[in-house]
Amino acid sequence: MTVDIRVIRAGQMYLYYLRETVVGDGRRPARTPLRAAQEQAGVPAGRWMGRGLAELGLALG
């Protein structure tokens, strides 16, 4: 296992999330659609859950 420690400043968390977490803790190759990169990395599709779904116009699942 490899651990990487970095400072994440306010307003930068979304960048970390999009670059690292969303694609299975790896970088997405340039010009690769997010869904394709997730499938290649073996990241399962997410599910919408919670009491606020109706407020956002979303359905469970």
Protein Blocks (a to p, Z undefined) as FASTA:
>chain_A
ZZddddddehilmmmmmmmmmnoopacdehiafklmmmmnopacdddedjklmmnopaeZ
Z
